[in-house]
Amino acid sequence: MSRFWSAVVHGLTPYVPGEQPKLDNLVKLNTNEHPYGPSPKALEAIRAATGDSLRLYPDPNADALKAALAQRHGLQPQQIFVGNGSDEVLAHAFMALLKQDRPLRFPDISYSFYPVYCGLYDIPHRTIPLAEDFSIRVEDYLPQDGEQPGAIIFPNPNAPTGRLLPLEAVERIVAGNPDAVVLVDEAYVDFGGESAIGLIDKYPNLLVVHTFSKSRSLAGLRVGFAAGHADLIEALERVKNSFNSYPLDRLAIAGAVASVEDEAFFQASCRKVIATREKLIADMRALGFEVLPSAANFIFARHPQRDGAELTAELRKRAIIVRHFKAARIDQFMRITIGTDEQCGILVEALTDILTA
């Protein structure tokens, strides 16, 4: 601490990102990165954008990327907002749309950046407990006894649980709160869910956020976007242009556009991860683990006879990194990113050894 810190900084509890250890022969299954590389066309576009033009500022509006995303999702460019990773998009949304007089609602077990943004922007909020099976209950997000939420945000699939809320359930929440913005954070939806982007023209209060870090394997590029009614997008643009007019550099725009245009690679890449996930779930259950249903590129698992923190530590001794959360209700779970078939095989072999030792 320092006497020079502002009162805001003194009061913050910052988000803790997943560990990025520098170990040899590491099986890294802790930060939900894609196990396979991005589209070769994206890499080619990034290389082509590396030249004398880097002396110039990028397009502040990233119009080429907005146009590509709008075409893919059947929207208009003015319904798309882009930013430096979905975390920045979310940060702007918290300030522009989710900061209301009435409390913001989100799940008690969810993306841990949400309460950090609430602290940063002084946003009143209320966490809603998940059901016993760690699912989101639609009824908990509908107005009750005249009490209206200021706004609503939840990931779908949820993180770190991986559980998916069906699209019809998402629509019930959006339709049931016509006077509140409902933000659906779809960082992992491409691994088994149906996006709510198709509902945008029907509901002016819906904002859907995506990232290029997961299903498009471009975590190192830092690209995210939001889709919604033009009025919601304008609010995000106003905040962005009061903070950083150039959030995406030339390389990021070029690579992201090429990634969006390579649909065949994208779909094939997602199918590979899904297939590996289903095999890993079967293997983990065969070892006695309880594994929650997952529509993400990770699983959430616990063993009835072994402590989650101890299992995580034992795996680390074998240079296998998974993520363990100390929060109430989930402190026995490990969140395990879906790696390659080889990496998941190494994990299962290590867990077999640990459990039989």
BABASE-703869 format. One record per residue (C-alpha): residue number from 1; x negated, y negated, z negated; residue in one letter. Coordinates in steps of 0.5 Angstrom, whole numbers, plus 500, padded with zeros to 3 digits. Last residue first. Layout:
BEGIN
<r k="NUM" east="X" north="Y" up="Z" r="A"/>
...
# end
This chain:
BEGIN
<r k="357" east="502" north="590" up="510" r="A"/>
<r k="356" east="508" north="592" up="514" r="T"/>
<r k="355" east="511" north="585" up="514" r="L"/>
<r k="354" east="505" north="581" up="516" r="I"/>
<r k="353" east="503" north="586" up="521" r="D"/>
<r k="352" east="510" north="586" up="524" r="T"/>
<r k="351" east="509" north="578" up="524" r="L"/>
<r k="350" east="503" north="578" up="528" r="A"/>
<r k="349" east="505" north="583" up="533" r="E"/>
<r k="348" east="512" north="579" up="534" r="V"/>
<r k="347" east="507" north="572" up="535" r="L"/>
<r k="346" east="502" north="576" up="539" r="I"/>
<r k="345" east="508" north="578" up="544" r="G"/>
<r k="344" east="511" north="571" up="544" r="C"/>
<r k="343" east="505" north="568" up="546" r="Q"/>
<r k="342" east="504" north="573" up="552" r="E"/>
<r k="341" east="511" north="572" up="554" r="D"/>
<r k="340" east="510" north="565" up="554" r="T"/>
<r k="339" east="512" north="560" up="548" r="G"/>
<r k="338" east="519" north="559" up="546" r="I"/>
<r k="337" east="518" north="554" up="540" r="T"/>
<r k="336" east="519" north="557" up="533" r="I"/>
<r k="335" east="523" north="554" up="527" r="R"/>
<r k="334" east="522" north="558" up="521" r="M"/>
<r k="333" east="527" north="558" up="516" r="F"/>
<r k="332" east="527" north="559" up="508" r="Q"/>
<r k="331" east="527" north="552" up="507" r="D"/>
<r k="330" east="533" north="551" up="511" r="I"/>
<r k="329" east="539" north="549" up="505" r="R"/>
<r k="328" east="535" north="544" up="502" r="A"/>
<r k="327" east="529" north="541" up="506" r="A"/>
<r k="326" east="522" north="544" up="506" r="K"/>
<r k="325" east="522" north="545" up="514" r="F"/>
<r k="324" east="517" north="550" up="517" r="H"/>
<r k="323" east="514" north="549" up="524" r="R"/>
<r k="322" east="510" north="555" up="527" r="V"/>
<r k="321" east="503" north="555" up="529" r="I"/>
<r k="320" east="499" north="562" up="530" r="I"/>
<r k="319" east="492" north="562" up="529" r="A"/>
<r k="318" east="492" north="568" up="525" r="R"/>
<r k="317" east="491" north="565" up="518" r="K"/>
<r k="316" east="497" north="560" up="521" r="R"/>
<r k="315" east="502" north="566" up="521" r="L"/>
<r k="314" east="500" north="568" up="514" r="E"/>
<r k="313" east="502" north="560" up="512" r="A"/>
<r k="312" east="508" north="560" up="516" r="T"/>
<r k="311" east="510" north="567" up="513" r="L"/>
<r k="310" east="509" north="564" up="506" r="E"/>
<r k="309" east="513" north="558" up="507" r="A"/>
<r k="308" east="519" north="562" up="510" r="G"/>
<r k="307" east="519" north="567" up="504" r="D"/>
<r k="306" east="520" north="574" up="505" r="R"/>
<r k="305" east="526" north="579" up="503" r="Q"/>
<r k="304" east="531" north="576" up="507" r="P"/>
<r k="303" east="527" north="574" up="513" r="H"/>
<r k="302" east="529" north="567" up="516" r="R"/>
<r k="301" east="529" north="565" up="523" r="A"/>
<r k="300" east="531" north="558" up="528" r="F"/>
<r k="299" east="529" north="559" up="535" r="I"/>
<r k="298" east="526" north="555" up="540" r="F"/>
<r k="297" east="527" north="552" up="547" r="N"/>
<r k="296" east="535" north="551" up="546" r="A"/>
<r k="295" east="541" north="555" up="546" r="A"/>
<r k="294" east="540" north="558" up="540" r="S"/>
<r k="293" east="544" north="563" up="536" r="P"/>
<r k="292" east="541" north="563" up="529" r="L"/>
<r k="291" east="536" north="569" up="528" r="V"/>
<r k="290" east="536" north="573" up="521" r="E"/>
<r k="289" east="530" north="577" up="521" r="F"/>
<r k="288" east="530" north="584" up="520" r="G"/>
<r k="287" east="524" north="586" up="525" r="L"/>
<r k="286" east="529" north="588" up="530" r="A"/>
<r k="285" east="532" north="581" up="529" r="R"/>
<r k="284" east="525" north="578" up="531" r="M"/>
<r k="283" east="525" north="583" up="537" r="D"/>
<r k="282" east="532" north="581" up="540" r="A"/>
<r k="281" east="531" north="574" up="539" r="I"/>
<r k="280" east="524" north="574" up="542" r="L"/>
<r k="279" east="527" north="577" up="548" r="K"/>
<r k="278" east="533" north="572" up="549" r="E"/>
<r k="277" east="528" north="567" up="548" r="R"/>
<r k="276" east="523" north="570" up="554" r="T"/>
<r k="275" east="529" north="570" up="558" r="A"/>
<r k="274" east="531" north="563" up="557" r="I"/>
<r k="273" east="524" north="560" up="558" r="V"/>
<r k="272" east="524" north="563" up="565" r="K"/>
<r k="271" east="531" north="561" up="567" r="R"/>
<r k="270" east="529" north="554" up="565" r="C"/>
<r k="269" east="523" north="554" up="570" r="S"/>
<r k="268" east="527" north="557" up="575" r="A"/>
<r k="267" east="532" north="551" up="575" r="Q"/>
<r k="266" east="527" north="546" up="575" r="F"/>
<r k="265" east="523" north="549" up="580" r="F"/>
<r k="264" east="529" north="549" up="585" r="A"/>
<r k="263" east="531" north="542" up="583" r="E"/>
<r k="262" east="524" north="538" up="585" r="D"/>
<r k="261" east="527" north="531" up="586" r="E"/>
<r k="260" east="528" north="530" up="578" r="V"/>
<r k="259" east="521" north="532" up="578" r="S"/>
<r k="258" east="518" north="527" up="583" r="A"/>
<r k="257" east="522" north="521" up="580" r="V"/>
<r k="256" east="519" north="523" up="573" r="A"/>
<r k="255" east="512" north="523" up="576" r="G"/>
<r k="254" east="512" north="517" up="580" r="A"/>
<r k="253" east="516" north="513" up="574" r="I"/>
<r k="252" east="511" north="516" up="569" r="A"/>
<r k="251" east="505" north="514" up="574" r="L"/>
<r k="250" east="507" north="507" up="575" r="R"/>
<r k="249" east="508" north="505" up="567" r="D"/>
<r k="248" east="515" north="506" up="564" r="L"/>
<r k="247" east="516" north="501" up="558" r="P"/>
<r k="246" east="515" north="495" up="562" r="Y"/>
<r k="245" east="520" north="489" up="559" r="S"/>
<r k="244" east="518" north="491" up="552" r="N"/>
<r k="243" east="522" north="489" up="546" r="F"/>
<r k="242" east="527" north="483" up="548" r="S"/>
<r k="241" east="528" north="487" up="555" r="N"/>
<r k="240" east="529" north="493" up="551" r="K"/>
<r k="239" east="535" north="490" up="547" r="V"/>
<r k="238" east="538" north="487" up="553" r="R"/>
<r k="237" east="537" north="493" up="557" r="E"/>
<r k="236" east="540" north="498" up="551" r="L"/>
<r k="235" east="547" north="493" up="551" r="A"/>
<r k="234" east="547" north="493" up="559" r="E"/>
<r k="233" east="547" north="501" up="558" r="I"/>
<r k="232" east="553" north="501" up="554" r="L"/>
<r k="231" east="557" north="496" up="558" r="D"/>
<r k="230" east="555" north="500" up="564" r="A"/>
<r k="229" east="558" north="506" up="561" r="H"/>
<r k="228" east="553" north="512" up="560" r="G"/>
<r k="227" east="547" north="515" up="561" r="A"/>
<r k="226" east="541" north="515" up="557" r="A"/>
<r k="225" east="534" north="516" up="559" r="F"/>
<r k="224" east="527" north="519" up="557" r="G"/>
<r k="223" east="520" north="519" up="559" r="V"/>
<r k="222" east="513" north="520" up="555" r="R"/>
<r k="221" east="508" north="523" up="560" r="L"/>
<r k="220" east="505" north="528" up="556" r="G"/>
<r k="219" east="512" north="531" up="554" r="A"/>
<r k="218" east="513" north="532" up="562" r="L"/>
<r k="217" east="515" north="540" up="561" r="S"/>
<r k="216" east="521" north="538" up="565" r="R"/>
<r k="215" east="526" north="542" up="560" r="S"/>
<r k="214" east="522" north="539" up="554" r="K"/>
<r k="213" east="519" north="532" up="555" r="S"/>
<r k="212" east="523" north="529" up="560" r="F"/>
<r k="211" east="528" north="527" up="555" r="T"/>
<r k="210" east="536" north="526" up="555" r="H"/>
<r k="209" east="541" north="522" up="552" r="V"/>
<r k="208" east="548" north="522" up="553" r="V"/>
<r k="207" east="552" north="515" up="551" r="L"/>
<r k="206" east="560" north="516" up="550" r="L"/>
<r k="205" east="565" north="510" up="548" r="N"/>
<r k="204" east="567" north="509" up="556" r="P"/>
<r k="203" east="570" north="516" up="556" r="Y"/>
<r k="202" east="572" north="519" up="563" r="K"/>
<r k="201" east="567" north="516" up="567" r="D"/>
<r k="200" east="562" north="519" up="562" r="I"/>
<r k="199" east="565" north="526" up="561" r="L"/>
<r k="198" east="560" north="529" up="566" r="G"/>
<r k="197" east="554" north="527" up="562" r="I"/>
<r k="196" east="557" north="532" up="557" r="A"/>
<r k="195" east="551" north="537" up="559" r="S"/>
<r k="194" east="553" north="544" up="559" r="E"/>
<r k="193" east="548" north="548" up="554" r="G"/>
<r k="192" east="543" north="554" up="555" r="G"/>
<r k="191" east="536" north="551" up="556" r="F"/>
<r k="190" east="538" north="545" up="559" r="D"/>
<r k="189" east="541" north="542" up="553" r="V"/>
<r k="188" east="535" north="541" up="549" r="Y"/>
<r k="187" east="534" north="534" up="549" r="A"/>
<r k="186" east="541" north="533" up="549" r="E"/>
<r k="185" east="543" north="527" up="544" r="D"/>
<r k="184" east="550" north="526" up="544" r="V"/>
<r k="183" east="552" north="519" up="542" r="L"/>
<r k="182" east="559" north="517" up="540" r="V"/>
<r k="181" east="560" north="510" up="540" r="V"/>
<r k="180" east="566" north="508" up="536" r="A"/>
<r k="179" east="573" north="505" up="538" r="D"/>
<r k="178" east="576" north="511" up="542" r="P"/>
<r k="177" east="574" north="516" up="536" r="N"/>
<r k="176" east="578" north="523" up="538" r="G"/>
<r k="175" east="576" north="523" up="545" r="A"/>
<r k="174" east="569" north="523" up="543" r="V"/>
<r k="173" east="569" north="528" up="538" r="I"/>
<r k="172" east="574" north="533" up="542" r="R"/>
<r k="171" east="570" north="532" up="548" r="E"/>
<r k="170" east="564" north="535" up="544" r="V"/>
<r k="169" east="568" north="541" up="542" r="A"/>
<r k="168" east="570" north="542" up="550" r="E"/>
<r k="167" east="563" north="542" up="551" r="L"/>
<r k="166" east="561" north="547" up="547" r="P"/>
<r k="165" east="557" north="545" up="541" r="L"/>
<r k="164" east="550" north="549" up="541" r="L"/>
<r k="163" east="546" north="552" up="535" r="R"/>
<r k="162" east="539" north="551" up="536" r="G"/>
<r k="161" east="538" north="550" up="528" r="T"/>
<r k="160" east="532" north="544" up="528" r="P"/>
<r k="159" east="535" north="541" up="532" r="A"/>
<r k="158" east="543" north="541" up="534" r="N"/>
<r k="157" east="544" north="543" up="542" r="P"/>
<r k="156" east="547" north="538" up="542" r="N"/>
<r k="155" east="544" north="533" up="538" r="P"/>
<r k="154" east="549" north="529" up="534" r="F"/>
<r k="153" east="550" north="521" up="533" r="I"/>
<r k="152" east="557" north="518" up="531" r="I"/>
<r k="151" east="559" north="511" up="530" r="A"/>
<r k="150" east="562" north="506" up="525" r="G"/>
<r k="149" east="566" north="512" up="523" r="P"/>
<r k="148" east="574" north="511" up="522" r="Q"/>
<r k="147" east="577" north="512" up="515" r="E"/>
<r k="146" east="585" north="512" up="516" r="G"/>
<r k="145" east="586" north="518" up="512" r="D"/>
<r k="144" east="581" north="522" up="517" r="Q"/>
<r k="143" east="578" north="519" up="523" r="P"/>
<r k="142" east="575" north="525" up="527" r="L"/>
<r k="141" east="567" north="527" up="526" r="Y"/>
<r k="140" east="568" north="533" up="520" r="D"/>
<r k="139" east="574" north="536" up="524" r="E"/>
<r k="138" east="569" north="538" up="530" r="V"/>
<r k="137" east="565" north="542" up="525" r="R"/>
<r k="136" east="558" north="543" up="527" r="I"/>
<r k="135" east="555" north="549" up="526" r="S"/>
<r k="134" east="550" north="552" up="520" r="F"/>
<r k="133" east="553" north="558" up="519" r="D"/>
<r k="132" east="556" north="555" up="512" r="E"/>
<r k="131" east="558" north="549" up="516" r="A"/>
<r k="130" east="554" north="543" up="517" r="L"/>
<r k="129" east="554" north="537" up="512" r="P"/>
<r k="128" east="556" north="530" up="514" r="I"/>
<r k="127" east="551" north="525" up="513" r="T"/>
<r k="126" east="553" north="518" up="512" r="R"/>
<r k="125" east="550" north="512" up="514" r="H"/>
<r k="124" east="549" north="504" up="513" r="P"/>
<r k="123" east="544" north="502" up="518" r="I"/>
<r k="122" east="538" north="498" up="515" r="D"/>
<r k="121" east="534" north="498" up="522" r="Y"/>
<r k="120" east="528" north="501" up="520" r="L"/>
<r k="119" east="532" north="505" up="514" r="G"/>
<r k="118" east="537" north="508" up="519" r="C"/>
<r k="117" east="532" north="509" up="524" r="Y"/>
<r k="116" east="528" north="514" up="519" r="V"/>
<r k="115" east="535" north="517" up="518" r="P"/>
<r k="114" east="536" north="519" up="525" r="Y"/>
<r k="113" east="528" north="521" up="526" r="F"/>
<r k="112" east="530" north="528" up="522" r="S"/>
<r k="111" east="533" north="531" up="528" r="Y"/>
<r k="110" east="539" north="535" up="524" r="S"/>
<r k="109" east="541" north="538" up="518" r="I"/>
<r k="108" east="545" north="533" up="514" r="D"/>
<r k="107" east="549" north="532" up="521" r="P"/>
<r k="106" east="551" north="525" up="523" r="F"/>
<r k="105" east="555" north="519" up="522" r="R"/>
<r k="104" east="554" north="512" up="522" r="L"/>
<r k="103" east="557" north="508" up="517" r="P"/>
<r k="102" east="562" north="502" up="518" r="R"/>
<r k="101" east="559" north="495" up="519" r="D"/>
<r k="100" east="556" north="497" up="526" r="Q"/>
<r k="99" east="549" north="499" up="528" r="K"/>
<r k="98" east="550" north="505" up="533" r="L"/>
<r k="97" east="550" north="501" up="539" r="L"/>
<r k="96" east="544" north="496" up="540" r="A"/>
<r k="95" east="540" north="498" up="534" r="M"/>
<r k="94" east="541" north="505" up="534" r="F"/>
<r k="93" east="541" north="505" up="542" r="A"/>
<r k="92" east="534" north="502" up="542" r="H"/>
<r k="91" east="531" north="507" up="538" r="A"/>
<r k="90" east="534" north="513" up="541" r="L"/>
<r k="89" east="531" north="510" up="548" r="V"/>
<r k="88" east="525" north="510" up="544" r="E"/>
<r k="87" east="525" north="517" up="542" r="D"/>
<r k="86" east="528" north="519" up="549" r="S"/>
<r k="85" east="521" north="518" up="551" r="G"/>
<r k="84" east="518" north="511" up="554" r="N"/>
<r k="83" east="525" north="509" up="556" r="G"/>
<r k="82" east="530" north="509" up="562" r="V"/>
<r k="81" east="537" north="507" up="562" r="F"/>
<r k="80" east="543" north="510" up="567" r="I"/>
<r k="79" east="550" north="507" up="568" r="Q"/>
<r k="78" east="548" north="502" up="573" r="Q"/>
<r k="77" east="544" north="507" up="577" r="P"/>
<r k="76" east="551" north="510" up="579" r="Q"/>
<r k="75" east="553" north="517" up="577" r="L"/>
<r k="74" east="553" north="523" up="580" r="G"/>
<r k="73" east="548" north="527" up="576" r="H"/>
<r k="72" east="543" north="528" up="581" r="R"/>
<r k="71" east="544" north="521" up="585" r="Q"/>
<r k="70" east="544" north="517" up="578" r="A"/>
<r k="69" east="538" north="520" up="576" r="L"/>
<r k="68" east="534" north="519" up="583" r="A"/>
<r k="67" east="537" north="512" up="583" r="A"/>
<r k="66" east="535" north="510" up="576" r="K"/>
<r k="65" east="528" north="513" up="577" r="L"/>
<r k="64" east="527" north="509" up="583" r="A"/>
<r k="63" east="530" north="503" up="580" r="D"/>
<r k="62" east="524" north="503" up="574" r="A"/>
<r k="61" east="527" north="497" up="571" r="N"/>
<r k="60" east="521" north="493" up="569" r="P"/>
<r k="59" east="517" north="496" up="576" r="D"/>
<r k="58" east="510" north="497" up="574" r="P"/>
<r k="57" east="505" north="491" up="573" r="Y"/>
<r k="56" east="500" north="491" up="578" r="L"/>
<r k="55" east="492" north="493" up="577" r="R"/>
<r k="54" east="495" north="500" up="577" r="L"/>
<r k="53" east="496" north="499" up="585" r="S"/>
<r k="52" east="489" north="500" up="586" r="D"/>
<r k="51" east="490" north="507" up="585" r="G"/>
<r k="50" east="493" north="513" up="581" r="T"/>
<r k="49" east="500" north="513" up="584" r="A"/>
<r k="48" east="498" north="519" up="589" r="A"/>
<r k="47" east="496" north="523" up="583" r="R"/>
<r k="46" east="502" north="522" up="579" r="I"/>
<r k="45" east="506" north="524" up="585" r="A"/>
<r k="44" east="502" north="531" up="586" r="E"/>
<r k="43" east="503" north="532" up="579" r="L"/>
<r k="42" east="511" north="531" up="580" r="A"/>
<r k="41" east="511" north="536" up="586" r="K"/>
<r k="40" east="507" north="541" up="582" r="P"/>
<r k="39" east="513" north="541" up="577" r="S"/>
<r k="38" east="511" north="541" up="570" r="P"/>
<r k="37" east="507" north="546" up="567" r="G"/>
<r k="36" east="509" north="552" up="563" r="Y"/>
<r k="35" east="510" north="553" up="555" r="P"/>
<r k="34" east="515" north="547" up="555" r="H"/>
<r k="33" east="513" north="544" up="548" r="E"/>
<r k="32" east="518" north="545" up="542" r="N"/>
<r k="31" east="513" north="542" up="537" r="T"/>
<r k="30" east="511" north="548" up="533" r="N"/>
<r k="29" east="509" north="554" up="537" r="L"/>
<r k="28" east="502" north="553" up="539" r="K"/>
<r k="27" east="498" north="560" up="539" r="V"/>
<r k="26" east="491" north="557" up="538" r="L"/>
<r k="25" east="485" north="560" up="541" r="N"/>
<r k="24" east="481" north="555" up="538" r="D"/>
<r k="23" east="484" north="550" up="534" r="L"/>
<r k="22" east="485" north="542" up="535" r="K"/>
<r k="21" east="492" north="542" up="531" r="P"/>
<r k="20" east="498" north="538" up="534" r="Q"/>
<r k="19" east="502" north="538" up="528" r="E"/>
<r k="18" east="510" north="536" up="529" r="G"/>
<r k="17" east="511" north="529" up="528" r="P"/>
<r k="16" east="513" north="526" up="521" r="V"/>
<r k="15" east="518" north="520" up="521" r="Y"/>
<r k="14" east="516" north="515" up="517" r="P"/>
<r k="13" east="520" north="513" up="510" r="T"/>
<r k="12" east="520" north="506" up="510" r="L"/>
<r k="11" east="522" north="501" up="504" r="G"/>
<r k="10" east="515" north="498" up="504" r="H"/>
<r k="9" east="515" north="497" up="511" r="V"/>
<r k="8" east="521" north="493" up="511" r="V"/>
<r k="7" east="519" north="489" up="505" r="A"/>
<r k="6" east="513" north="487" up="509" r="S"/>
<r k="5" east="506" north="489" up="508" r="W"/>
<r k="4" east="501" north="484" up="506" r="F"/>
<r k="3" east="501" north="486" up="498" r="R"/>
<r k="2" east="498" north="493" up="501" r="S"/>
<r k="1" east="500" north="500" up="500" r="M"/>
# end
